[in-house]
Amino acid sequence: MKPSKKILSSRKNWPIPLANLHNMTLWNFAVSGAVISLNITYREGYPVDLVKQYELFDERMPNGQKYADRWNSDNTLFAVYMGSNDVFDVIKVNNTKTWSQNLDDILNVLYTTVENIYEVGGRHFLLVNIPPLYDAPVNAGGKKYHYVTETIPYFDYFLKAKAQKFARQHPDANVLLYNLHAEYSHILNKYQDYKFISSIKSWKTDPESHHHLKNLDKYFWRDFQHISNRANLLIAEDMETFLEKLS
């Protein structure tokens, strides 16, 4: 039995509950399945990368564009969460570089994008690192994607280093780095306290879920790699606490 399209379309990622907590407008330029740069990590069937997402923003939001009056430098938070697909696909890159060299190039593209947002007026940035997806159902047994135990820590380490460098170069900007990796680990380690039935089973693949939407909140993992609505709400609430402490 496959989940219905209605069920699959009901996923609410953390930006939605986070925006609702503040009753703020959410402008979402994210595209499902995207990588940071298709020039480095090519994914067939996913034609929109972070570079293109910024182009979509640049066509609509800066001064002189259609929605320029919908935001300003003082009250807009730019959240950037990218790289989850890159850390899996970087091993497949068809060039002579090592995976770490390719990740360096990928991170440079990410920060060029952040720099572009700064140049058009962005001053508040929330950067999010990569969670421990080596513990996701997609990697059950730790064999198929064993390399992510190296690529994820590498990405997260240099994401932090580049965030710190960006903050030093732009003292008028607020650059916040949210540790999604740590929050995933915390919830998974304490899954019973959070009333999840498992730290590894997914709602989509566990026969006991019967693919009923009413059972989704019992699972941390919605499918092979994505998390459930309630898990996303927990992430949003923790982000809210993180932001409040820094305000």
Secondary structure, 3 states (H helix, E strand, C coil): CCCCHHHHCCCCCCHHHHHHHHCCCCCCCCCCCCCCCCCCCCCCCCCCCHHHHHHHHHCCCCCCCCCHHHCCCCCCCEEECCCHHHHHHHHHCCCCCCHHHHHHHHHHHHHHHHHHHHHCCCCEEEEECCCCHHHCHHHCCCCCCCCHHHHHHHHHHHHHHHHHHHHHHCCCCEEEEECHHHHHHHHHHCCCCCCCCCCCCECCCCHHHCCCHHHHHHCCECCCCCECHHHHHHHHHHHHHHHHHHC
